[in-house]
Amino acid sequence: MSTRSEIADALATAVPEARVIGYAKSIDNMPVGQPVIMLYRESVVPSPHQGLRTEALSVWVAVNVTDPEKADDVLDPFLDRVLEVLDGRAFKALTWTTADREALADAWPAYKVQTTIQTQRSEL
């Protein structure tokens, strides 16, 4: 199981009302009342420490609330719940650097969270 999959599973458990997508995907439609968490690996670089890699993961947190006056009231606590998982003890090697307010697919109010995690290089 990949680190990305483990994080996706932890998010699905912690935020059961959300649709968790563990890969990059175009989001054309979102059901009302069902937030989306999408995460994918953007890059992998070798670590200066033998046998380790640094993975950069993007985590999108989005809601289907198009009224700008209400969107942040729904989105902000949702983001806080996701950040609690990312900050949690299960992923000690994971750090997040920014959570930038953006629009997923140029339509849905969202935050894009930039994370990095140290992982072991797999032995084939």
C-alpha positions as CSV (number, residue, x, y, z in Angstrom):
1,M,0.0,0.0,0.0
2,S,1.3,3.4,-0.9
3,T,1.7,6.3,1.6
4,R,-0.8,8.2,-0.5
5,S,-3.3,5.4,-0.1
6,E,-2.7,5.3,3.7
7,I,-3.4,9.0,4.0
8,A,-6.5,8.7,1.8
9,D,-7.8,5.9,4.1
10,A,-7.1,7.9,7.2
11,L,-9.0,10.9,5.7
12,A,-11.9,8.7,4.7
13,T,-12.2,7.4,8.3
14,A,-11.9,10.8,9.9
15,V,-14.2,12.6,7.5
16,P,-16.8,9.9,6.6
17,E,-19.2,12.4,5.0
18,A,-16.6,13.4,2.4
19,R,-15.9,11.7,-0.9
20,V,-12.2,10.9,-0.8
21,I,-10.4,10.5,-4.1
22,G,-6.8,9.2,-3.8
23,Y,-5.6,10.2,-7.2
24,A,-5.7,13.3,-9.6
25,K,-9.1,13.6,-11.2
26,S,-11.1,16.2,-13.0
27,I,-14.1,17.1,-10.9
28,D,-17.0,18.1,-13.2
29,N,-19.8,17.6,-10.7
30,M,-20.1,17.5,-6.9
31,P,-23.2,16.3,-5.1
32,V,-24.7,19.0,-2.8
33,G,-23.7,18.4,0.8
34,Q,-20.9,16.0,0.0
35,P,-17.4,17.6,0.3
36,V,-14.5,16.3,-1.6
37,I,-11.0,15.5,-0.5
38,M,-8.6,14.7,-3.4
39,L,-5.0,13.8,-2.9
40,Y,-2.2,12.9,-5.3
41,R,1.5,12.7,-5.4
42,E,3.1,15.6,-7.4
43,S,6.7,14.7,-7.1
44,V,9.3,12.4,-5.5
45,V,12.9,13.3,-4.9
46,P,15.7,11.3,-3.3
47,S,16.4,12.3,0.3
48,P,20.0,13.1,1.4
49,H,19.5,10.2,3.9
50,Q,20.2,6.7,2.6
51,G,17.1,4.8,1.6
52,L,14.6,7.6,2.0
53,R,12.6,9.7,-0.5
54,T,10.7,12.9,-0.1
55,E,7.2,12.8,-1.6
56,A,5.2,16.0,-2.3
57,L,1.5,15.4,-2.0
58,S,-1.3,17.8,-2.9
59,V,-4.4,17.6,-0.9
60,W,-7.5,19.4,-2.2
61,V,-10.4,20.1,0.2
62,A,-13.5,21.3,-1.7
63,V,-17.2,21.9,-1.1
64,N,-20.2,22.4,-3.3
65,V,-21.3,25.7,-1.9
66,T,-21.4,28.4,-4.6
67,D,-22.8,31.2,-2.5
68,P,-19.6,33.2,-1.7
69,E,-21.2,34.5,1.5
70,K,-21.7,30.9,2.8
71,A,-18.8,29.0,1.2
72,D,-16.1,29.8,3.7
73,D,-18.4,29.1,6.7
74,V,-18.7,25.5,5.3
75,L,-15.2,25.2,3.9
76,D,-13.1,26.4,6.9
77,P,-14.2,23.9,9.5
78,F,-13.9,21.1,6.8
79,L,-10.3,22.2,6.2
80,D,-9.6,22.2,9.9
81,R,-10.7,18.6,10.2
82,V,-8.4,17.6,7.3
83,L,-5.5,19.4,8.9
84,E,-6.0,17.5,12.1
85,V,-5.5,14.2,10.3
86,L,-2.4,15.6,8.5
87,D,-1.0,16.8,11.8
88,G,-1.8,13.6,13.6
89,R,0.4,11.0,15.1
90,A,-0.2,8.5,12.4
91,F,1.9,10.5,9.9
92,K,4.8,11.8,11.9
93,A,7.0,12.2,8.8
94,L,4.4,14.3,7.1
95,T,4.4,18.1,7.2
96,W,2.2,20.6,5.4
97,T,3.5,24.0,4.4
98,T,0.5,25.9,3.1
99,A,-3.2,25.7,2.7
100,D,-4.0,28.1,-0.1
101,R,-7.6,29.2,-0.9
102,E,-8.3,28.3,-4.5
103,A,-11.1,27.0,-6.7
104,L,-11.0,23.3,-7.6
105,A,-11.7,22.9,-11.4
106,D,-12.2,26.7,-11.5
107,A,-15.7,26.1,-9.9
108,W,-15.7,24.7,-6.4
109,P,-14.5,26.6,-3.3
110,A,-11.4,24.8,-2.0
111,Y,-8.1,24.8,-0.3
112,K,-5.0,23.2,-1.8
113,V,-2.7,21.9,0.9
114,Q,0.9,21.3,0.0
115,T,2.5,18.5,2.0
116,T,5.7,16.5,2.1
117,I,6.4,13.2,3.6
118,Q,9.6,11.1,4.1
119,T,9.1,7.5,2.9
120,Q,11.3,4.5,2.6
121,R,12.6,3.6,-0.8
122,S,11.1,0.3,-1.8
123,E,13.3,-2.7,-2.4
124,L,12.3,-4.6,-5.6
